[in-house]
Amino acid sequence: MVQIGITERGDAAINTGWKKWVENGQPAILITKNVKKLIEENKQLLLNGNVIIHATITGLGGTQFEPYVPNYKKVLEFLEKQIRYGFPKERLVIRCDPIFIPFMDPELQVSESYNYKSILSEILNFAIDNNLRYRISFFDYYPHVRERIKDLPQSIAITKLNQMQPELHADILLRQNFLAMLKDYIATRGAKTEIEICGEPGLPCTGCLSKKDLDIFGIELDENPETGIQRPACACLGIKRELLDNKHPCAHGCLYCYWKSN
């Protein structure tokens, strides 16, 4: 049976457990918050391999939520150069994951120099302008993440987060309204960008591995494989294979990491 490798368990720029798989000519989806490091250290392998890169850009790099993740502007500048120099756009996906809905209030500052709503718009515009795939998912408030956030200075943004998202998932109406806002904005740009939604209960989801990816990989199947069973809203095809072996937070130190501890 055909299998597609994926790096959901960690970051492909930090954990290189995927390399042998790609060197052997097998297809892979590499997910990273440091696409510059991933590409610069593996460019020839990535260009020669059958690989799709998910460049995760939330706009929170360098803040208390993603302390060791690169700043989004530097990431976008790097990707723009790579595209200009011929890196295949169909092999790049802009992944905005997670999105913190409470921080969309333009009066809230995640940090002194960050206007979250403006930054998310800038990231979306980059995807539109470069005709890139665009994926989103929303912040999941795991109990262990809630405990971490208790230790932060209780800013207005943190207070609003706790008020608006008391449960694991943001309220479905908030998520639906946010999605509608994105679609309206894309329409005003006259763009054809489609929004791919990852693992969101109550919303139409597209798997990190979908028929769209199989087409890019040039893989045809005799019959459609079943979807995965990682979580109820996972729409991934069941032929994906995790390529990383770590089960702990990575060096990016993201406050919202779903792994509990080192």
Beta strands, then each sheet from edge to edge (+ up, - down):
strand 1: 4-6
strand 2: 28-32
strand 3: 51-56
strand 4: 92-99
strand 5: 133-138
strand 6: 195-197
strand 7: 240-242
sheet 1: 6+ 5+ 4+ 3+ 2+ 1+ 7+
end
